[in-house]
């Protein structure tokens, strides 16, 4: 039996209360496996703990209970085996695209010539050949996110963790980057966990879609997406009947959770 690449076992995350408030439980008893090379999309209502879960896998935060395993070993902190891409590009404005990608390679101890070679290859992988010397203010939002993805892929992480990376982009750019990400995933075989609020995006990208409950976050269901993905770039998978069925299934799973999350917010505001 293949060891999961990522394994969460009864994971709980609690944050201390402030100003006399009770402790806040973001995640409660989350159990989930992600296979090596799998593309898993994660959806759930706002405030359900999706980002907290990603932080735990990234090693940016520690569990309050349960365990997070990578290749069967406990995650004890950040590592170069995991790359993270956030919604905000987090690029250094004083560095060129090439120098931004080289930054993580400096931490990995590569020499200058090797850093430049690897960074150029990573930018080529995301379709930015010719833009190596551009600064972030000279790039569009979509191009900035490509640089952020290239930076995370440059040191060849085994796992790529993506927290709503396309949320701030226009629809056309978002769809273009979705296709680009799928192309990169097929080429590299990287295990990807992708957080999104978009049901269409989750169905389009994920081999499986994990649906979370409202706070405290738990795994409500995991839907396997079994769609024939044509190689023809002009084909429209989103208009296929199967795509619509999966979208409806996930929407039905989410609908009651979104309503409950709204009720909790309203009660908390009183």
C-alpha positions in Angstrom: 0.0 0.0 0.0 1.4 3.4 -1.0 2.2 5.8 1.8 0.2 9.0 1.5 2.3 12.0 0.6 0.3 14.1 3.1 -1.7 12.7 6.0 -3.7 14.5 8.5 -4.9 12.5 11.5 -7.6 13.9 13.8 -6.0 17.3 13.5 -7.3 20.1 15.8 -6.1 23.7 15.8 -7.2 26.0 18.6 -6.2 29.7 19.0 -6.1 31.4 22.4 -8.9 33.8 23.2 -8.3 37.6 23.4 -9.6 40.0 25.9 -11.2 37.3 28.1 -12.8 35.5 25.1 -12.8 31.7 25.1 -10.3 29.9 22.9 -11.2 29.7 19.3 -11.2 26.3 17.5 -10.5 26.6 13.8 -10.1 22.9 13.0 -11.6 20.0 14.8 -10.8 16.3 14.0 -9.6 16.8 10.4 -8.6 13.5 8.8 -7.4 13.5 5.2 -4.9 11.8 3.0 -3.3 13.1 -0.2 -1.6 10.6 -2.5 1.8 11.3 -4.1 1.3 13.3 -7.3 -2.3 14.1 -6.6 -4.0 17.4 -7.3 -6.5 18.0 -4.4 -8.8 21.0 -4.4 -10.1 22.2 -1.0 -13.3 24.2 -0.7 -15.4 25.5 2.2 -17.2 28.5 3.6 -15.3 31.6 4.7 -13.7 31.1 8.1 -13.8 27.3 8.1 -10.1 26.9 8.6 -8.8 26.2 5.1 -5.8 28.5 5.4 -5.1 27.2 8.9 -5.0 23.7 7.5 -2.6 24.8 4.8 -0.4 26.5 7.3 -0.1 23.3 9.3 1.0 21.3 6.3 3.5 24.0 5.4 4.9 23.9 8.9 4.1 27.5 9.5 1.9 26.6 12.4 1.7 23.7 14.9 -1.2 21.4 15.7 -3.2 21.6 18.9 -4.1 18.0 18.6 -3.6 15.1 16.2 -0.7 15.0 13.7 0.3 16.1 10.2 2.6 13.7 8.4 4.6 14.1 5.2 5.7 10.8 3.7 4.8 9.2 7.1 7.0 11.6 9.1 5.6 14.3 11.4 5.8 17.9 10.1 7.8 19.9 12.6 8.4 23.1 10.6 8.8 24.6 7.1 11.0 22.8 4.6 12.2 23.0 1.0 10.2 19.9 0.3 7.1 22.2 0.4 6.4 25.3 -1.7 3.7 27.8 -0.8 1.9 30.2 -3.1 -0.4 32.8 -1.4 -3.2 35.0 -2.8 -0.9 38.0 -2.4 2.2 37.7 -4.6 4.7 38.6 -1.9 7.4 39.6 -4.4 10.3 41.8 -3.5 9.6 45.1 -5.4 13.3 45.9 -5.7 14.2 42.6 -7.3 13.6 41.6 -10.9 11.5 38.5 -11.8 14.7 36.5 -12.1 16.1 37.8 -8.8 12.8 37.1 -7.0 13.0 33.4 -8.2 16.7 33.2 -7.2 15.9 34.3 -3.7 14.7 30.8 -2.5 17.6 29.2 -4.3 20.0 31.3 -2.3 18.5 29.8 0.9 19.1 26.3 -0.7 22.8 27.1 -1.0 23.1 27.2 -4.8 26.0 29.1 -6.4 25.2 32.2 -8.4 25.6 30.6 -11.9 23.5 27.6 -10.9 20.8 29.9 -9.3 20.5 31.9 -12.5 20.2 28.8 -14.7 17.5 27.2 -12.5 15.6 30.4 -12.1 15.5 30.9 -15.8 14.2 27.4 -16.3 11.5 28.0 -13.7 10.4 31.2 -15.4 10.3 29.4 -18.7 8.1 26.7 -17.1 5.5 29.3 -16.3 5.7 31.0 -19.7 7.8 34.1 -18.7 10.8 33.7 -20.9 11.8 37.3 -21.9 10.5 38.9 -18.7 13.4 37.9 -16.5 14.6 41.5 -16.0 11.2 43.1 -15.4 10.4 44.4 -11.9 7.0 43.5 -10.2 5.6 47.0 -11.0 6.2 46.3 -14.7 4.2 43.0 -14.6 0.4 42.4 -14.7 -1.3 40.6 -11.8 -1.3 37.3 -13.7 2.4 37.6 -14.5 3.3 38.4 -10.9 1.5 35.2 -9.8 3.5 33.3 -12.4 6.6 34.6 -10.8 5.4 33.5 -7.4 4.7 30.0 -8.8 8.1 29.9 -10.5 9.7 30.9 -7.2 8.0 28.0 -5.4 8.8 25.5 -8.1 12.4 26.5 -8.6 13.8 24.3 -5.9 11.6 21.4 -7.1 9.4 20.9 -4.0 7.6 17.6 -3.6 4.5 19.4 -2.5 3.0 22.7 -3.7 0.5 24.4 -1.3 -1.7 27.1 -2.9 -4.0 29.4 -0.9 -6.5 31.0 -3.3 -3.7 32.1 -5.6 -6.0 33.4 -8.4 -8.7 35.0 -6.3 -7.6 38.6 -7.1 -7.3 38.0 -10.9 -9.8 38.7 -13.6 -11.8 35.7 -15.0 -9.8 35.4 -18.3 -6.4 35.5 -16.6 -7.6 33.1 -13.9 -8.7 30.5 -16.5 -5.4 30.9 -18.4 -3.4 30.3 -15.2 -5.6 27.3 -14.3 -4.6 25.7 -17.6 -0.9 26.7 -17.1 -1.0 25.1 -13.6 -2.4 21.8 -15.0 0.3 21.7 -17.6 3.0 22.2 -15.0 1.4 19.6 -12.7 1.3 17.0 -15.5 4.9 17.8 -16.4 6.4 17.8 -12.9 4.2 15.3 -11.0 4.2 17.6 -8.0 1.6 16.9 -5.3 -0.7 20.0 -5.1 -3.2 21.1 -2.5 -5.2 24.1 -3.9 -7.5 26.2 -1.7 -10.3 28.0 -3.6 -13.7 29.6 -3.0 -14.7 28.8 -6.6 -16.6 25.5 -7.2 -15.9 25.7 -10.9 -12.2 26.1 -10.3 -12.1 23.2 -7.8 -13.9 20.9 -10.3 -11.7 22.0 -13.2 -8.4 21.5 -11.4 -8.9 18.8 -8.8 -8.7 15.1 -9.2 -10.6 15.2 -5.9 -12.4 18.0 -4.1 -12.4 18.0 -0.3 -15.4 19.9 1.1 -15.1 21.4 4.6 -17.8 22.2 7.1 -18.4 25.7 8.6 -16.4 26.5 11.7 -14.9 24.6 13.3 -13.6 23.1 10.1 -14.0 19.4 9.5 -14.0 17.3 6.3 -17.6 16.9 5.3 -17.0 14.9 2.1 -14.4 14.2 -0.6 -15.6 14.1 -4.2 -13.6 12.2 -6.8 -13.7 14.1 -10.1 -13.8 11.6 -13.0 -13.8 13.7 -16.1 -12.2 13.1 -19.5 -9.8 16.0 -19.8 -9.2 16.7 -23.5 -5.8 17.9 -24.7 -7.3 20.3 -27.2 -7.0 23.8 -25.7 -10.1 24.9 -27.6 -12.3 22.4 -26.0 -14.6 23.6 -23.1 -14.7 21.2 -20.3 -16.8 23.5 -18.2 -19.7 23.2 -20.6 -19.7 19.3 -20.4 -22.7 17.7 -18.6 -20.4 15.8 -16.3 -18.7 19.0 -15.2 -22.2 20.5 -14.4 -23.1 17.4 -12.3 -20.0 17.7 -10.2 -20.5 21.4 -9.7 -24.0 20.8 -8.5 -22.9 18.0 -6.2 -20.3 20.2 -4.5 -22.6 23.2 -4.4 -25.2 21.0 -2.5 -22.6 19.9 0.0 -21.5 23.5 0.5 -24.8 25.3 0.5 -25.9 24.4 4.1 -22.4 25.0 5.4 -22.3 28.5 3.9 -25.7 29.3 5.4 -24.6 28.0 8.8 -21.4 30.1 8.6 -23.5 33.2 7.9 -25.7 32.4 10.9 -22.6 32.0 13.1 -21.2 35.4 11.9 -24.5 37.1 12.5 -24.8 35.6 16.1 -21.2 36.7 16.8 -22.0 40.3 15.7 -24.8 40.6 18.2 
